[in-house]
Amino acid sequence: MSKKTTLSDFRNLMEGVNRAIMAERGDGEAPNVDVLARMRVRHAKEMKELNNQLLDIAMVKLNNEVNSRKGARALTQDGVDLFGTYHRIPKGISVGKGRKKDTAKVTFFEADHYLDARRKPKDDKNDDEFKRLVEDCRPFKQSDDDTLEICMKRKIDAERKGELNL
């Protein structure tokens, strides 16, 4: 009975292909296109065995990319642009292993956890706008269940009523 290939085995095979291509080229590079082509030729059997797992990995990575996109504005049911003055806000954020949530629907606990997990050197500005959004909404938090959407609506209402200095 032959041993089933594991993802760990497959990673090791891929690492070997990477090293071989780098050595052959002599410049330390292993272009993805070359690695994938060689994997398809030399390790087709293993790829076929792991097809469903490899597809799941690829789809999870794509889903992460989709949720990390900075794009269309979060609109309320009334069509109001919820985060209008904030730029590069992700459409969704990770709220746990394998769980994504619409940014407008996250609680402060979830937002803080997301930001803590992504803390980088001070010179990294990738999440500055999201941090600003969270901090601007925080004064309007009335309960632990409040979402950014709810608090932003409160902030917008306060601005309209002139209760908040812009």
KOLDRENTOR-669111 format. One record per atom (N, C-alpha, C): residue number from 1; residue in three letters; atom name; x, z, y. Coordinates in nm, 2 decimals, always signed. Each point is the difference from the previous one (the first is absolute). Layout:
> num,residuo,atomo,c1,c3,c2
> NUM,ala,CA,X,Z,Y
...
***
This chain:
> num,residuo,atomo,c1,c3,c2
> 1,met,N,+0.08,+0.00,-0.12
> 1,met,CA,-0.08,+0.00,+0.12
> 1,met,C,+0.09,+0.00,+0.12
> 2,ser,N,-0.03,-0.09,+0.10
> 2,ser,CA,+0.09,-0.01,+0.12
> 2,ser,C,-0.05,+0.10,+0.10
> 3,lys,N,+0.10,+0.04,+0.08
> 3,lys,CA,-0.02,+0.10,+0.11
> 3,lys,C,-0.07,-0.07,+0.11
> 4,lys,N,-0.10,+0.06,+0.06
> 4,lys,CA,-0.07,-0.05,+0.12
> 4,lys,C,+0.09,+0.01,+0.12
> 5,thr,N,+0.00,-0.09,+0.09
> 5,thr,CA,+0.07,+0.00,+0.12
> 5,thr,C,-0.07,+0.09,+0.10
> 6,thr,N,+0.07,+0.09,+0.07
> 6,thr,CA,-0.05,+0.09,+0.10
> 6,thr,C,+0.03,-0.06,+0.14
> 7,leu,N,-0.07,+0.05,+0.10
> 7,leu,CA,+0.04,-0.04,+0.14
> 7,leu,C,+0.14,+0.04,+0.03
> 8,ser,N,+0.04,+0.11,-0.05
> 8,ser,CA,+0.14,+0.05,+0.02
> 8,ser,C,+0.10,-0.10,-0.06
> 9,asp,N,-0.03,-0.05,-0.13
> 9,asp,CA,+0.08,-0.10,-0.06
> 9,asp,C,+0.01,-0.13,+0.09
> 10,phe,N,-0.12,-0.04,+0.05
> 10,phe,CA,-0.01,-0.12,+0.08
> 10,phe,C,+0.08,+0.02,+0.13
> 11,arg,N,+0.00,+0.11,+0.06
> 11,arg,CA,+0.08,+0.03,+0.12
> 11,arg,C,+0.15,-0.02,-0.03
> 12,asn,N,+0.04,+0.06,-0.12
> 12,asn,CA,+0.14,-0.01,-0.04
> 12,asn,C,+0.04,-0.15,-0.02
> 13,leu,N,-0.09,-0.08,-0.06
> 13,leu,CA,+0.03,-0.14,-0.02
> 13,leu,C,+0.01,-0.07,+0.13
> 14,met,N,-0.09,+0.04,+0.10
> 14,met,CA,+0.01,-0.07,+0.13
> 14,met,C,+0.13,+0.04,+0.07
> 15,glu,N,+0.04,+0.13,-0.01
> 15,glu,CA,+0.12,+0.05,+0.06
> 15,glu,C,+0.12,-0.08,-0.05
> 16,gly,N,+0.00,-0.03,-0.13
> 16,gly,CA,+0.10,-0.08,-0.06
> 16,gly,C,+0.01,-0.14,+0.05
> 17,val,N,-0.12,-0.06,+0.02
> 17,val,CA,-0.01,-0.14,+0.05
> 17,val,C,+0.05,+0.01,+0.14
> 18,asn,N,-0.04,+0.10,+0.08
> 18,asn,CA,+0.05,+0.01,+0.14
> 18,asn,C,+0.15,+0.00,+0.01
> 19,arg,N,+0.06,+0.09,-0.09
> 19,arg,CA,+0.15,+0.01,+0.00
> 19,arg,C,+0.06,-0.13,-0.04
> 20,ala,N,-0.05,-0.06,-0.10
> 20,ala,CA,+0.06,-0.13,-0.05
> 20,ala,C,+0.00,-0.10,+0.11
> 21,ile,N,-0.12,-0.02,+0.07
> 21,ile,CA,-0.01,-0.10,+0.11
> 21,ile,C,+0.10,+0.03,+0.11
> 22,met,N,+0.01,+0.13,+0.04
> 22,met,CA,+0.09,+0.04,+0.10
> 22,met,C,+0.14,-0.03,-0.03
> 23,ala,N,+0.04,+0.03,-0.13
> 23,ala,CA,+0.14,-0.03,-0.04
> 23,ala,C,+0.02,-0.15,+0.00
> 24,glu,N,-0.09,-0.08,-0.05
> 24,glu,CA,+0.01,-0.15,-0.01
> 24,glu,C,+0.02,-0.06,+0.14
> 25,arg,N,-0.08,+0.05,+0.09
> 25,arg,CA,+0.01,-0.06,+0.14
> 25,arg,C,+0.12,+0.05,+0.07
> 26,gly,N,+0.05,+0.12,-0.03
> 26,gly,CA,+0.12,+0.04,+0.06
> 26,gly,C,-0.02,+0.06,+0.14
> 27,asp,N,-0.12,+0.00,+0.05
> 27,asp,CA,-0.02,+0.05,+0.14
> 27,asp,C,-0.09,+0.13,+0.00
> 28,gly,N,-0.03,+0.05,-0.12
> 28,gly,CA,-0.08,+0.12,+0.00
> 28,gly,C,-0.15,-0.01,+0.02
> 29,glu,N,-0.04,-0.13,+0.00
> 29,glu,CA,-0.14,-0.02,+0.03
> 29,glu,C,-0.07,-0.05,-0.13
> 30,ala,N,-0.13,+0.04,-0.01
> 30,ala,CA,-0.08,-0.04,-0.12
> 30,ala,C,-0.14,-0.04,+0.06
> 31,pro,N,-0.02,-0.12,+0.04
> 31,pro,CA,-0.13,-0.04,+0.06
> 31,pro,C,-0.11,+0.02,-0.10
> 32,asn,N,-0.11,+0.05,+0.06
> 32,asn,CA,-0.12,+0.03,-0.09
> 32,asn,C,-0.04,-0.12,-0.08
> 33,val,N,+0.00,-0.12,+0.06
> 33,val,CA,-0.04,-0.12,-0.07
> 33,val,C,+0.09,-0.02,-0.13
> 34,asp,N,+0.13,+0.03,+0.01
> 34,asp,CA,+0.09,-0.02,-0.11
> 34,asp,C,-0.03,+0.10,-0.11
> 35,val,N,-0.02,+0.13,+0.05
> 35,val,CA,-0.02,+0.11,-0.10
> 35,val,C,-0.13,-0.03,-0.08
> 36,leu,N,-0.10,-0.03,+0.08
> 36,leu,CA,-0.13,-0.03,-0.07
> 36,leu,C,+0.00,-0.11,-0.10
> 37,ala,N,+0.07,-0.11,+0.05
> 37,ala,CA,+0.01,-0.12,-0.09
> 37,ala,C,+0.08,+0.04,-0.13
> 38,arg,N,+0.10,+0.07,+0.01
> 38,arg,CA,+0.08,+0.04,-0.11
> 38,arg,C,-0.08,+0.10,-0.09
> 39,met,N,-0.07,+0.09,+0.06
> 39,met,CA,-0.08,+0.09,-0.08
> 39,met,C,-0.11,-0.07,-0.08
> 40,arg,N,-0.06,-0.10,+0.06
> 40,arg,CA,-0.10,-0.08,-0.07
> 40,arg,C,+0.06,-0.08,-0.12
> 41,val,N,+0.12,-0.05,+0.02
> 41,val,CA,+0.06,-0.07,-0.11
> 41,val,C,+0.06,+0.09,-0.11
> 42,arg,N,+0.07,+0.10,+0.04
> 42,arg,CA,+0.07,+0.08,-0.10
> 42,arg,C,-0.08,+0.12,-0.06
> 43,his,N,-0.11,+0.04,+0.08
> 43,his,CA,-0.07,+0.12,-0.05
> 43,his,C,-0.15,-0.03,+0.00
> 44,ala,N,-0.04,-0.12,-0.03
> 44,ala,CA,-0.14,-0.04,-0.01
> 44,ala,C,-0.08,+0.09,-0.09
> 45,lys,N,+0.05,+0.03,-0.11
> 45,lys,CA,-0.07,+0.08,-0.10
> 45,lys,C,-0.03,+0.14,+0.06
> 46,glu,N,+0.10,+0.06,+0.06
> 46,glu,CA,-0.02,+0.13,+0.06
> 46,glu,C,-0.10,-0.01,+0.11
> 47,met,N,+0.00,-0.10,+0.08
> 47,met,CA,-0.09,-0.02,+0.11
> 47,met,C,-0.14,-0.01,-0.05
> 48,lys,N,-0.02,-0.07,-0.11
> 48,lys,CA,-0.13,-0.02,-0.06
> 48,lys,C,-0.06,+0.13,-0.05
> 49,glu,N,+0.09,+0.08,-0.06
> 49,glu,CA,-0.04,+0.13,-0.05
> 49,glu,C,-0.05,+0.09,+0.11
> 50,leu,N,+0.07,-0.01,+0.12
> 50,leu,CA,-0.03,+0.09,+0.11
> 50,leu,C,-0.09,-0.06,+0.11
> 51,asn,N,-0.05,-0.12,-0.03
> 51,asn,CA,-0.08,-0.07,+0.10
> 51,asn,C,-0.10,+0.08,+0.07
> 52,asn,N,-0.08,+0.07,-0.06
> 52,asn,CA,-0.11,+0.08,+0.07
> 52,asn,C,+0.07,+0.11,+0.09
> 53,gln,N,+0.10,+0.07,-0.05
> 53,gln,CA,+0.06,+0.10,+0.08
> 53,gln,C,+0.07,-0.06,+0.12
> 54,leu,N,+0.07,-0.12,-0.02
> 54,leu,CA,+0.07,-0.06,+0.11
> 54,leu,C,-0.11,-0.05,+0.11
> 55,leu,N,-0.11,-0.05,-0.05
> 55,leu,CA,-0.10,-0.05,+0.09
> 55,leu,C,-0.06,+0.12,+0.08
> 56,asp,N,-0.02,+0.11,-0.07
> 56,asp,CA,-0.05,+0.12,+0.07
> 56,asp,C,+0.10,+0.05,+0.11
> 57,ile,N,+0.12,+0.00,-0.03
> 57,ile,CA,+0.11,+0.03,+0.10
> 57,ile,C,-0.01,-0.09,+0.12
> 58,ala,N,-0.01,-0.13,-0.03
> 58,ala,CA,+0.00,-0.10,+0.11
> 58,ala,C,-0.13,+0.02,+0.09
> 59,met,N,-0.11,+0.03,-0.07
> 59,met,CA,-0.13,+0.01,+0.08
> 59,met,C,+0.00,+0.13,+0.08
> 60,val,N,+0.06,+0.11,-0.05
> 60,val,CA,+0.01,+0.13,+0.07
> 60,val,C,+0.09,-0.03,+0.13
> 61,lys,N,+0.11,-0.07,-0.02
> 61,lys,CA,+0.09,-0.03,+0.11
> 61,lys,C,-0.08,-0.08,+0.11
> 62,leu,N,-0.07,-0.10,-0.05
> 62,leu,CA,-0.08,-0.08,+0.10
> 62,leu,C,-0.11,+0.08,+0.07
> 63,asn,N,-0.06,+0.09,-0.08
> 63,asn,CA,-0.10,+0.09,+0.07
> 63,asn,C,+0.06,+0.09,+0.10
> 64,asn,N,+0.12,+0.05,-0.03
> 64,asn,CA,+0.07,+0.08,+0.10
> 64,asn,C,+0.03,-0.08,+0.13
> 65,glu,N,+0.04,-0.13,-0.02
> 65,glu,CA,+0.03,-0.08,+0.11
> 65,glu,C,-0.13,-0.03,+0.08
> 66,val,N,-0.11,-0.02,-0.06
> 66,val,CA,-0.12,-0.03,+0.06
> 66,val,C,-0.04,+0.12,+0.09
> 67,asn,N,+0.01,+0.12,-0.06
> 67,asn,CA,-0.04,+0.12,+0.08
> 67,asn,C,+0.10,+0.03,+0.11
> 68,ser,N,+0.12,-0.04,-0.01
> 68,ser,CA,+0.10,+0.03,+0.10
> 68,ser,C,-0.01,-0.10,+0.12
> 69,arg,N,-0.07,-0.11,-0.02
> 69,arg,CA,-0.01,-0.10,+0.11
> 69,arg,C,-0.05,+0.06,+0.13
> 70,lys,N,+0.06,-0.04,+0.10
> 70,lys,CA,-0.04,+0.04,+0.14
> 70,lys,C,-0.08,-0.12,+0.05
> 71,gly,N,-0.13,+0.02,+0.02
> 71,gly,CA,-0.07,-0.12,+0.04
> 71,gly,C,-0.13,+0.03,+0.07
> 72,ala,N,-0.11,-0.05,-0.05
> 72,ala,CA,-0.13,+0.00,+0.06
> 72,ala,C,-0.03,+0.15,+0.04
> 73,arg,N,-0.07,+0.01,+0.11
> 73,arg,CA,-0.03,+0.13,+0.06
> 73,arg,C,-0.11,+0.07,-0.09
> 74,ala,N,+0.00,+0.13,+0.00
> 74,ala,CA,-0.11,+0.08,-0.06
> 74,ala,C,-0.11,+0.00,+0.10
> 75,leu,N,-0.11,-0.06,-0.04
> 75,leu,CA,-0.12,+0.00,+0.08
> 75,leu,C,-0.11,+0.10,-0.05
> 76,thr,N,-0.07,+0.06,+0.10
> 76,thr,CA,-0.11,+0.09,-0.04
> 76,thr,C,-0.12,-0.09,-0.04
> 77,gln,N,-0.11,+0.06,-0.04
> 77,gln,CA,-0.12,-0.08,-0.03
> 77,gln,C,-0.05,-0.07,+0.12
> 78,asp,N,+0.03,+0.06,+0.12
> 78,asp,CA,-0.05,-0.06,+0.12
> 78,asp,C,+0.10,-0.11,+0.05
> 79,gly,N,+0.10,-0.03,-0.07
> 79,gly,CA,+0.10,-0.10,+0.04
> 79,gly,C,+0.10,+0.05,+0.10
> 80,val,N,+0.01,+0.13,+0.02
> 80,val,CA,+0.10,+0.05,+0.09
> 80,val,C,+0.14,+0.00,-0.07
> 81,asp,N,+0.10,-0.04,+0.07
> 81,asp,CA,+0.14,+0.00,-0.05
> 81,asp,C,+0.04,+0.14,+0.00
> 82,leu,N,+0.02,+0.06,-0.12
> 82,leu,CA,+0.02,+0.14,-0.01
> 82,leu,C,+0.14,+0.04,+0.04
> 83,phe,N,+0.10,-0.08,-0.03
> 83,phe,CA,+0.14,+0.04,+0.03
> 83,phe,C,+0.06,-0.10,+0.09
> 84,gly,N,-0.07,-0.05,+0.10
> 84,gly,CA,+0.04,-0.11,+0.09
> 84,gly,C,+0.13,+0.02,+0.07
> 85,thr,N,+0.04,+0.11,+0.04
> 85,thr,CA,+0.13,+0.02,+0.07
> 85,thr,C,+0.12,+0.02,-0.09
> 86,tyr,N,-0.03,+0.00,-0.13
> 86,tyr,CA,+0.11,+0.03,-0.09
> 86,tyr,C,+0.04,-0.13,-0.07
> 87,his,N,+0.13,-0.02,-0.02
> 87,his,CA,+0.05,-0.12,-0.06
> 87,his,C,+0.06,+0.03,-0.14
> 88,arg,N,-0.01,-0.10,-0.09
> 88,arg,CA,+0.07,+0.01,-0.13
> 88,arg,C,-0.05,+0.12,-0.08
> 89,ile,N,-0.13,+0.03,+0.00
> 89,ile,CA,-0.06,+0.10,-0.08
> 89,ile,C,-0.04,-0.06,-0.13
> 90,pro,N,+0.05,+0.06,-0.11
> 90,pro,CA,-0.03,-0.06,-0.14
> 90,pro,C,-0.15,+0.00,-0.03
> 91,lys,N,-0.05,-0.10,-0.07
> 91,lys,CA,-0.14,+0.00,-0.03
> 91,lys,C,-0.04,+0.11,-0.10
> 92,gly,N,+0.09,+0.04,-0.08
> 92,gly,CA,-0.02,+0.10,-0.10
> 92,gly,C,+0.13,+0.08,-0.02
> 93,ile,N,-0.01,+0.12,-0.05
> 93,ile,CA,+0.12,+0.08,-0.03
> 93,ile,C,-0.02,+0.06,-0.14
> 94,ser,N,+0.12,+0.04,-0.06
> 94,ser,CA,+0.00,+0.06,-0.13
> 94,ser,C,-0.04,+0.15,+0.02
> 95,val,N,-0.09,+0.05,-0.08
> 95,val,CA,-0.04,+0.14,+0.01
> 95,val,C,+0.02,+0.07,-0.13
> 96,gly,N,+0.08,-0.06,-0.09
> 96,gly,CA,+0.04,+0.05,-0.12
> 96,gly,C,+0.05,-0.11,-0.09
> 97,lys,N,+0.06,+0.04,-0.11
> 97,lys,CA,+0.05,-0.10,-0.10
> 97,lys,C,-0.11,-0.09,-0.04
> 98,gly,N,+0.02,-0.13,+0.04
> 98,gly,CA,-0.09,-0.10,-0.05
> 98,gly,C,-0.14,+0.00,+0.08
> 99,arg,N,+0.00,+0.07,+0.11
> 99,arg,CA,-0.13,+0.01,+0.08
> 99,arg,C,+0.02,-0.04,+0.14
> 100,lys,N,-0.08,-0.10,+0.05
> 100,lys,CA,+0.01,-0.04,+0.14
> 100,lys,C,-0.13,+0.03,+0.06
> 101,lys,N,+0.00,+0.02,+0.14
> 101,lys,CA,-0.12,+0.03,+0.07
> 101,lys,C,+0.01,-0.07,+0.14
> 102,asp,N,-0.12,-0.05,+0.04
> 102,asp,CA,-0.01,-0.06,+0.13
> 102,asp,C,+0.05,+0.10,+0.11
> 103,thr,N,+0.09,-0.05,+0.08
> 103,thr,CA,+0.06,+0.09,+0.10
> 103,thr,C,-0.11,+0.07,+0.09
> 104,ala,N,-0.10,-0.07,+0.03
> 104,ala,CA,-0.11,+0.07,+0.09
> 104,ala,C,-0.06,+0.12,-0.08
> 105,lys,N,+0.00,+0.00,-0.13
> 105,lys,CA,-0.07,+0.10,-0.08
> 105,lys,C,+0.09,+0.11,-0.04
> 106,val,N,+0.13,+0.00,+0.03
> 106,val,CA,+0.09,+0.11,-0.04
> 106,val,C,-0.03,+0.13,+0.08
> 107,thr,N,+0.03,+0.11,-0.07
> 107,thr,CA,-0.01,+0.13,+0.07
> 107,thr,C,+0.14,+0.03,+0.06
> 108,phe,N,+0.01,+0.10,+0.08
> 108,phe,CA,+0.13,+0.03,+0.06
> 108,phe,C,+0.10,+0.05,-0.11
> 109,phe,N,-0.05,+0.07,-0.10
> 109,phe,CA,+0.08,+0.04,-0.11
> 109,phe,C,+0.06,-0.12,-0.06
> 110,glu,N,-0.08,-0.10,-0.03
> 110,glu,CA,+0.05,-0.13,-0.06
> 110,glu,C,+0.10,-0.07,+0.09
> 111,ala,N,-0.03,-0.01,+0.13
> 111,ala,CA,+0.08,-0.06,+0.09
> 111,ala,C,+0.14,+0.07,+0.01
> 112,asp,N,-0.01,+0.13,+0.01
> 112,asp,CA,+0.13,+0.08,+0.01
> 112,asp,C,+0.08,-0.02,-0.12
> 113,his,N,-0.06,+0.00,-0.12
> 113,his,CA,+0.07,-0.01,-0.13
> 113,his,C,+0.06,-0.14,+0.00
> 114,tyr,N,-0.07,-0.10,+0.04
> 114,tyr,CA,+0.06,-0.14,+0.00
> 114,tyr,C,+0.12,+0.00,+0.09
> 115,leu,N,-0.01,+0.05,+0.12
> 115,leu,CA,+0.11,+0.00,+0.10
> 115,leu,C,+0.12,+0.08,-0.05
> 116,asp,N,-0.03,+0.12,-0.06
> 116,asp,CA,+0.11,+0.08,-0.06
> 116,asp,C,+0.08,-0.08,-0.11
> 117,ala,N,-0.08,-0.07,-0.08
> 117,ala,CA,+0.07,-0.07,-0.11
> 117,ala,C,+0.08,-0.12,+0.05
> 118,arg,N,-0.03,-0.05,+0.12
> 118,arg,CA,+0.07,-0.11,+0.05
> 118,arg,C,+0.10,+0.03,+0.11
> 119,arg,N,+0.03,+0.13,+0.02
> 119,arg,CA,+0.09,+0.04,+0.10
> 119,arg,C,+0.14,-0.06,-0.02
> 120,lys,N,+0.05,-0.06,+0.10
> 120,lys,CA,+0.13,-0.07,+0.00
> 120,lys,C,+0.08,+0.05,+0.11
> 121,pro,N,+0.12,-0.05,+0.02
> 121,pro,CA,+0.08,+0.03,+0.11
> 121,pro,C,-0.07,-0.02,+0.13
> 122,lys,N,+0.04,+0.08,+0.10
> 122,lys,CA,-0.07,+0.00,+0.13
> 122,lys,C,+0.00,-0.14,+0.07
> 123,asp,N,+0.09,-0.08,-0.03
> 123,asp,CA,+0.01,-0.13,+0.06
> 123,asp,C,-0.10,-0.11,-0.06
> 124,asp,N,-0.06,+0.04,-0.11
> 124,asp,CA,-0.10,-0.09,-0.07
> 124,asp,C,-0.13,+0.01,+0.07
> 125,lys,N,-0.05,-0.11,+0.06
> 125,lys,CA,-0.12,+0.00,+0.08
> 125,lys,C,-0.13,-0.06,-0.08
> 126,asn,N,+0.01,-0.02,-0.13
> 126,asn,CA,-0.10,-0.07,-0.07
> 126,asn,C,-0.14,+0.07,+0.00
> 127,asp,N,+0.00,+0.14,+0.00
> 127,asp,CA,-0.12,+0.07,+0.00
> 127,asp,C,-0.04,+0.07,+0.13
> 128,asp,N,+0.07,-0.04,+0.11
> 128,asp,CA,-0.02,+0.07,+0.13
> 128,asp,C,-0.14,-0.02,+0.05
> 129,glu,N,-0.06,-0.11,-0.01
> 129,glu,CA,-0.13,-0.02,+0.05
> 129,glu,C,-0.11,+0.07,-0.09
> 130,phe,N,+0.02,+0.01,-0.13
> 130,phe,CA,-0.09,+0.07,-0.08
> 130,phe,C,+0.02,+0.15,+0.03
> 131,lys,N,+0.12,+0.05,+0.02
> 131,lys,CA,+0.02,+0.14,+0.04
> 131,lys,C,-0.07,+0.03,+0.13
> 132,arg,N,+0.01,-0.09,+0.10
> 132,arg,CA,-0.07,+0.02,+0.13
> 132,arg,C,-0.15,+0.00,-0.02
> 133,leu,N,-0.05,-0.09,-0.08
> 133,leu,CA,-0.14,+0.00,-0.03
> 133,leu,C,-0.05,+0.13,-0.06
> 134,val,N,+0.07,+0.05,-0.10
> 134,val,CA,-0.04,+0.13,-0.06
> 134,val,C,+0.01,+0.11,+0.10
> 135,glu,N,+0.10,+0.01,+0.08
> 135,glu,CA,+0.02,+0.11,+0.10
> 135,glu,C,-0.10,-0.01,+0.11
> 136,asp,N,-0.04,-0.12,+0.04
> 136,asp,CA,-0.10,-0.02,+0.11
> 136,asp,C,-0.14,+0.04,-0.05
> 137,cys,N,-0.02,-0.02,-0.13
> 137,cys,CA,-0.13,+0.04,-0.06
> 137,cys,C,-0.01,+0.15,-0.04
> 138,arg,N,+0.11,+0.06,-0.02
> 138,arg,CA,+0.00,+0.14,-0.05
> 138,arg,C,-0.08,+0.10,+0.09
> 139,pro,N,+0.01,-0.01,+0.13
> 139,pro,CA,-0.08,+0.09,+0.09
> 139,pro,C,-0.15,-0.01,-0.03
> 140,phe,N,-0.05,-0.11,-0.06
> 140,phe,CA,-0.14,-0.02,-0.02
> 140,phe,C,-0.04,+0.04,-0.14
> 141,lys,N,+0.09,+0.05,-0.07
> 141,lys,CA,-0.03,+0.05,-0.14
> 141,lys,C,-0.08,+0.13,+0.01
> 142,gln,N,-0.12,+0.00,-0.07
> 142,gln,CA,-0.08,+0.12,+0.00
> 142,gln,C,-0.01,+0.06,-0.14
> 143,ser,N,+0.04,-0.07,-0.11
> 143,ser,CA,+0.00,+0.05,-0.13
> 143,ser,C,+0.11,-0.07,-0.08
> 144,asp,N,+0.03,+0.06,-0.12
> 144,asp,CA,+0.10,-0.06,-0.08
> 144,asp,C,-0.05,-0.13,-0.07
> 145,asp,N,-0.13,-0.02,+0.00
> 145,asp,CA,-0.05,-0.13,-0.05
> 145,asp,C,-0.01,-0.11,+0.10
> 146,asp,N,+0.03,+0.03,+0.12
> 146,asp,CA,-0.01,-0.11,+0.11
> 146,asp,C,+0.10,-0.11,-0.04
> 147,thr,N,-0.04,-0.12,+0.03
> 147,thr,CA,+0.09,-0.12,-0.02
> 147,thr,C,+0.05,-0.05,+0.13
> 148,leu,N,+0.10,-0.08,+0.00
> 148,leu,CA,+0.05,-0.06,+0.12
> 148,leu,C,-0.11,-0.08,+0.07
> 149,glu,N,-0.09,-0.06,-0.07
> 149,glu,CA,-0.11,-0.08,+0.05
> 149,glu,C,-0.09,+0.10,+0.08
> 150,ile,N,-0.04,+0.11,-0.05
> 150,ile,CA,-0.09,+0.09,+0.06
> 150,ile,C,+0.07,+0.05,+0.13
> 151,cys,N,+0.12,+0.04,-0.01
> 151,cys,CA,+0.07,+0.06,+0.12
> 151,cys,C,+0.03,-0.11,+0.10
> 152,met,N,+0.02,-0.12,-0.03
> 152,met,CA,+0.02,-0.10,+0.10
> 152,met,C,-0.13,-0.03,+0.07
> 153,lys,N,-0.11,+0.01,-0.07
> 153,lys,CA,-0.13,-0.02,+0.06
> 153,lys,C,-0.02,+0.11,+0.10
> 154,arg,N,+0.03,+0.12,-0.03
> 154,arg,CA,-0.01,+0.12,+0.09
> 154,arg,C,+0.09,-0.02,+0.12
> 155,lys,N,+0.12,-0.06,-0.02
> 155,lys,CA,+0.10,-0.02,+0.11
> 155,lys,C,-0.06,-0.11,+0.09
> 156,ile,N,-0.05,-0.11,-0.06
> 156,ile,CA,-0.06,-0.10,+0.08
> 156,ile,C,-0.12,+0.05,+0.08
> 157,asp,N,-0.09,+0.08,-0.06
> 157,asp,CA,-0.11,+0.06,+0.07
> 157,asp,C,+0.04,+0.09,+0.12
> 158,ala,N,+0.11,+0.08,-0.03
> 158,ala,CA,+0.05,+0.08,+0.11
> 158,ala,C,+0.06,-0.08,+0.11
> 159,glu,N,+0.07,-0.11,-0.03
> 159,glu,CA,+0.05,-0.09,+0.11
> 159,glu,C,-0.11,-0.06,+0.08
> 160,arg,N,-0.11,-0.04,-0.07
> 160,arg,CA,-0.12,-0.06,+0.07
> 160,arg,C,-0.06,+0.10,+0.09
> 161,lys,N,-0.01,+0.12,-0.04
> 161,lys,CA,-0.07,+0.10,+0.08
> 161,lys,C,+0.10,+0.06,+0.11
> 162,gly,N,+0.12,-0.05,+0.00
> 162,gly,CA,+0.09,+0.05,+0.10
> 162,gly,C,+0.06,+0.14,-0.03
> 163,glu,N,-0.02,+0.04,-0.13
> 163,glu,CA,+0.05,+0.14,-0.03
> 163,glu,C,+0.15,-0.01,-0.04
> 164,leu,N,+0.06,-0.11,+0.00
> 164,leu,CA,+0.14,-0.02,-0.04
> 164,leu,C,+0.07,-0.08,+0.10
> 165,asn,N,+0.11,+0.05,+0.04
> 165,asn,CA,+0.08,-0.08,+0.09
> 165,asn,C,+0.08,-0.11,-0.08
> 166,leu,N,-0.01,-0.12,+0.05
> 166,leu,CA,+0.07,-0.11,-0.07
> 166,leu,C,+0.14,-0.01,+0.04
***
